[in-house]
């Protein structure tokens, strides 16, 4: 799927946290090779932002895109139990998560 300027603008608008190096982030975004939509990419970035706890430990969007960090497996816990998510970011059961592999 060829990335467009409008796709980047939507991605950028949806991001939480520090929005720095927009020009470099745009360049990296337009190179991205994935079937994920702008909304899905932003959601994955925002998930990392939310669970990291400190903004200074979250990579800038440009670096996150360049390193294909949307493929990272993010370990999330709620009340001491791991949270499992599908490819779209929705919470699923452990059994569903194990069967998708």
C-alpha positions as CSV (number, residue, x, y, z in Angstrom):
1,X,0.0,0.0,0.0
2,X,1.5,3.3,-1.1
3,X,1.6,5.8,1.7
4,X,0.3,9.3,1.0
5,X,0.7,12.7,2.6
6,X,-2.9,12.6,3.9
7,X,-2.1,9.3,5.6
8,X,0.9,10.8,7.4
9,X,-1.2,13.8,8.5
10,X,-3.8,11.5,10.1
11,X,-1.0,9.5,11.8
12,X,0.6,12.6,13.1
13,X,-2.7,14.1,14.4
14,X,-3.5,10.9,16.3
15,X,-0.1,10.6,18.1
16,X,0.2,11.1,21.8
17,X,3.3,12.6,23.4
18,X,6.1,14.6,22.0
19,X,5.7,15.4,18.3
20,X,9.2,16.3,17.2
21,X,11.1,16.1,13.9
22,X,7.9,16.1,11.8
23,X,9.8,16.5,8.6
24,X,12.0,13.4,9.3
25,X,8.9,11.4,10.5
26,X,7.1,12.2,7.3
27,X,10.0,10.9,5.2
28,X,10.1,7.6,7.3
29,X,6.3,7.3,7.2
30,X,6.2,7.4,3.4
31,X,8.8,4.6,3.3
32,X,6.8,2.3,5.6
33,X,5.9,-1.1,4.1
34,X,3.0,-2.5,6.1
35,X,-0.7,-3.3,5.6
36,X,-1.5,-1.4,8.8
37,X,-3.5,1.8,8.4
38,X,-2.4,5.2,9.7
39,X,-4.9,4.7,12.6
40,X,-3.4,1.3,13.5
41,X,0.2,2.6,13.4
42,X,-0.8,5.5,15.6
43,X,-2.6,3.2,18.0
44,X,0.5,1.0,18.3
45,X,2.7,4.0,18.9
46,X,0.2,5.3,21.5
47,X,0.1,1.9,23.3
48,X,3.9,2.1,23.8
49,X,3.5,5.7,25.0
50,X,0.8,4.8,27.5
51,X,2.6,1.8,29.1
52,X,6.1,3.3,29.1
53,X,5.2,5.6,31.9
54,X,7.8,8.3,31.2
55,X,7.7,10.3,28.0
56,X,11.5,10.6,27.8
57,X,11.8,6.8,27.3
58,X,9.4,6.7,24.3
59,X,11.3,7.0,21.0
60,X,10.5,9.9,18.7
61,X,8.0,9.0,16.0
62,X,10.7,9.2,13.3
63,X,12.9,6.7,15.0
64,X,9.9,4.5,15.9
65,X,8.9,4.3,12.2
66,X,12.5,3.8,10.9
67,X,13.0,0.9,13.2
68,X,9.6,-0.7,12.5
69,X,8.7,-0.7,16.1
70,X,5.1,-1.4,15.3
71,X,6.2,-5.0,15.2
72,X,7.4,-5.0,18.8
73,X,5.6,-7.2,21.2
74,X,4.5,-4.9,24.0
75,X,4.2,-6.6,27.4
76,X,1.2,-5.1,29.2
77,X,-0.1,-6.0,32.7
78,X,-3.3,-5.2,34.5
79,X,-3.7,-6.3,38.1
80,X,-0.6,-8.5,37.7
81,X,-1.9,-10.4,34.7
82,X,-0.6,-10.1,31.1
83,X,-2.9,-8.5,28.6
84,X,-3.1,-10.2,25.2
85,X,-4.0,-8.2,22.1
86,X,-4.7,-9.1,18.5
87,X,-3.1,-7.5,15.5
88,X,-5.5,-4.6,15.6
89,X,-4.8,-3.9,19.3
90,X,-8.0,-5.4,20.7
91,X,-7.8,-7.4,24.0
92,X,-8.2,-11.1,23.4
93,X,-8.0,-14.2,25.6
94,X,-4.7,-16.0,26.2
95,X,-6.1,-19.0,24.2
96,X,-6.9,-16.8,21.2
97,X,-3.5,-15.2,21.4
98,X,-1.7,-18.6,21.5
99,X,-3.8,-19.9,18.6
100,X,-2.9,-17.0,16.3
101,X,0.7,-17.9,16.2
